[in-house]
Amino acid sequence: MGKCRYCGSSLYGPCSASPHGKHEHINNHSECEFCGSVLYGVCTYNPDKKHRHGHGEDQCIWCGSTAIGACVLSPHGKHER
């Protein structure tokens, strides 16, 4: 389990030290930085409302794909590593 990059807490949810008001963990590529889930898609903890995984393994942080180009889960519409 990672810790919040703004306050060091291991909890998920509201964070008064964060600029967007949510804990944002420094996680590896296998977990969402906002809730710790291994899933992709809808995340109620992320201000963008989508799971965002940590960087690594050359995978998209929004969907886990190693492809380049369009990403339907990304708020920007493109895979992001």
C-alpha positions in Angstrom: 0.0 0.0 0.0 1.4 3.4 -1.0 1.2 6.6 1.0 -0.4 9.9 -0.1 2.0 12.2 -1.9 0.6 15.3 -0.1 0.3 14.1 3.6 1.9 10.7 3.9 -1.4 9.0 5.0 -2.1 5.4 4.0 -5.9 6.2 3.8 -7.9 6.9 0.7 -10.6 9.6 0.3 -10.6 13.3 1.5 -7.2 15.0 2.1 -6.9 18.6 3.3 -3.3 18.8 2.1 -4.1 17.9 -1.5 -4.8 20.7 -4.1 -7.8 18.7 -5.3 -9.0 17.5 -1.9 -8.3 13.8 -2.3 -5.5 11.5 -1.1 -3.3 10.7 -4.1 -1.0 7.7 -3.4 2.4 7.0 -4.9 1.5 3.5 -6.2 2.9 1.1 -8.6 1.3 0.4 -12.0 -1.0 -2.3 -10.5 -3.1 0.0 -8.3 -5.2 3.1 -8.7 -3.5 6.1 -7.1 -6.8 7.3 -5.6 -8.4 4.2 -4.2 -5.9 1.3 -4.4 -8.1 -0.8 -6.7 -6.6 -3.1 -9.4 -9.5 -2.3 -11.7 -9.8 0.3 -14.5 -12.8 2.4 -15.2 -15.0 4.4 -12.8 -13.3 5.6 -9.6 -15.4 7.7 -7.1 -12.2 8.9 -5.3 -10.5 10.5 -8.4 -11.6 14.1 -9.3 -11.6 12.8 -12.9 -13.9 9.9 -11.8 -11.7 7.3 -13.4 -9.1 4.9 -11.9 -5.6 6.2 -12.5 -2.8 3.7 -11.9 0.8 4.5 -11.2 3.4 4.6 -13.9 5.4 1.5 -14.8 5.7 -1.6 -17.0 5.1 0.7 -20.0 1.3 0.5 -19.4 -1.3 3.2 -19.9 -2.2 4.6 -16.4 -5.9 4.8 -17.4 -6.5 1.3 -19.0 -3.3 -0.8 -18.6 -2.8 -1.2 -22.4 0.7 -1.2 -23.8 -0.6 0.1 -27.2 -0.2 3.7 -28.4 -3.0 5.9 -29.7 -6.6 6.4 -28.5 -7.7 5.3 -25.1 -11.4 5.3 -24.2 -10.8 5.5 -20.5 -8.5 8.4 -20.5 -10.0 11.9 -19.9 -7.6 13.1 -22.6 -8.6 10.4 -25.1 -5.0 9.0 -25.4 -3.0 6.3 -23.7 -0.7 7.8 -21.1 2.3 6.1 -19.6 
